[in-house]
Amino acid sequence: MKRLLILASVAMWLITIASASAQQKKIKVIADQDSAGPQGTNFLSLLMLLRAPQIDLLGITTVSGDQWVEPATVFALWATEQAGRTDVPVIKGAEQPLINTQREQELREALYGSFVGWHGSFNPDAPEPSRTWAPPGGYPKVKTRPGRAADFIIDTIRANPGEVVLYAAGPLTNIALAVRMDPGIVPLTKAIYIMGGSSEGGPELNWWWDPEAASIVLREPWKEIVVSPFEAGAQVWSSAKLMQRVVDAGGPLANHVRQLYLEARPLPGTSIWSMMWDELTVASIIDPLIIKKSETMYLDVDISHGPKYGHTVIWKPPVDFPAFFLPYSGPDGVDREKWKGHLVPPAHLHAASVQMEVDVPKFENIFVDLMSH
């Protein structure tokens, strides 16, 4: 009997150690999100994070972007209820960009030409910033945690030095405020995964909406910067076929997906289906192998307040010294020593791994698996 008790004690000890080890291996994440809902890339990516067994979601901080921060916070809270994870705190963040304003955007378009495309909360027909509306089934019962998003980001990173992955899938206002308030969190952050920008140097809402915030964040010396640009997310689309796979697989979110994606009918001028930008970023945190190709780039944002305000600025490491058409090169040929300085990236920028090509079937399998878990 004594031997059996000893064996049982050892077994329990081993189980406890294994359980603790498994918990330690989880990826600690802060999700900073303009969590528009009830459908779409923002909301689905939160459900993925909330249900992922690989993720220890430390909190959700909200920001304006696709929707104003007030309704975005309502939908973030609703996401925790839908996922059965009301233990995850939601903390409200910035309502407005650091400098950019809707009025400046209107004046810029009047001067340089209208942009008839997605302006997020700056859409001409967007609701007022203070307006909220109930998700299907009514307002969430869970409440936000008191405090401000930037403070939560600072406190959480300092409480978990070297362990936290920042997942930033909206305008970078909260992150910029946090690093300006406490630059010391940058070397303490494990990595920052950013959905935003353009691998071709064009405009994209998350950086275009608050260009100064994006520039501040990109100029910080993070240990690892991973960017999922507009063009990467454009390779994966939500669809009835994909959502049917989630429903067929069952799980706690099956009814949610069926009602909101397979049974719902969009309002005129809207669509349920979209590119899966944020979902791709979440999936790449869990399994980097869904990205078939990445490129090293040094990224910044145009903050000149001219016609390209908010556009992505790209510097790529050249492969080698240039070769020119002989008649244009003068009698002495290329002086390689004098070209050396042009092979060095701008001193204020830092290397980012920019996602370029997606393994679409692998991504879809991860999405279905997490949504069915």
Secondary structure as GFF3:
##gff-version 3
##sequence-region A 1 373
A	DSSP	alpha_helix	2	25	.	.	.	ID=ss1
A	DSSP	beta_strand	27	33	.	.	.	ID=ss2
A	DSSP	alpha_helix	41	51	.	.	.	ID=ss3
A	DSSP	beta_strand	55	62	.	.	.	ID=ss4
A	DSSP	alpha_helix	69	82	.	.	.	ID=ss5
A	DSSP	beta_strand	90	92	.	.	.	ID=ss6
A	DSSP	alpha_helix	102	112	.	.	.	ID=ss7
A	DSSP	three_ten_helix	120	122	.	.	.	ID=ss8
A	DSSP	alpha_helix	149	159	.	.	.	ID=ss9
A	DSSP	beta_strand	164	168	.	.	.	ID=ss10
A	DSSP	alpha_helix	173	181	.	.	.	ID=ss11
A	DSSP	three_ten_helix	183	185	.	.	.	ID=ss12
A	DSSP	beta_strand	191	195	.	.	.	ID=ss13
A	DSSP	alpha_helix	205	209	.	.	.	ID=ss14
A	DSSP	alpha_helix	211	218	.	.	.	ID=ss15
A	DSSP	beta_strand	225	228	.	.	.	ID=ss16
A	DSSP	alpha_helix	230	233	.	.	.	ID=ss17
A	DSSP	alpha_helix	240	249	.	.	.	ID=ss18
A	DSSP	alpha_helix	254	257	.	.	.	ID=ss19
A	DSSP	pi_helix	258	263	.	.	.	ID=ss20
A	DSSP	alpha_helix	277	286	.	.	.	ID=ss21
A	DSSP	three_ten_helix	288	290	.	.	.	ID=ss22
A	DSSP	beta_strand	291	301	.	.	.	ID=ss23
A	DSSP	beta_strand	312	315	.	.	.	ID=ss24
A	DSSP	three_ten_helix	326	328	.	.	.	ID=ss25
A	DSSP	alpha_helix	336	339	.	.	.	ID=ss26
A	DSSP	three_ten_helix	340	343	.	.	.	ID=ss27
A	DSSP	beta_strand	351	358	.	.	.	ID=ss28
A	DSSP	alpha_helix	360	372	.	.	.	ID=ss29
###
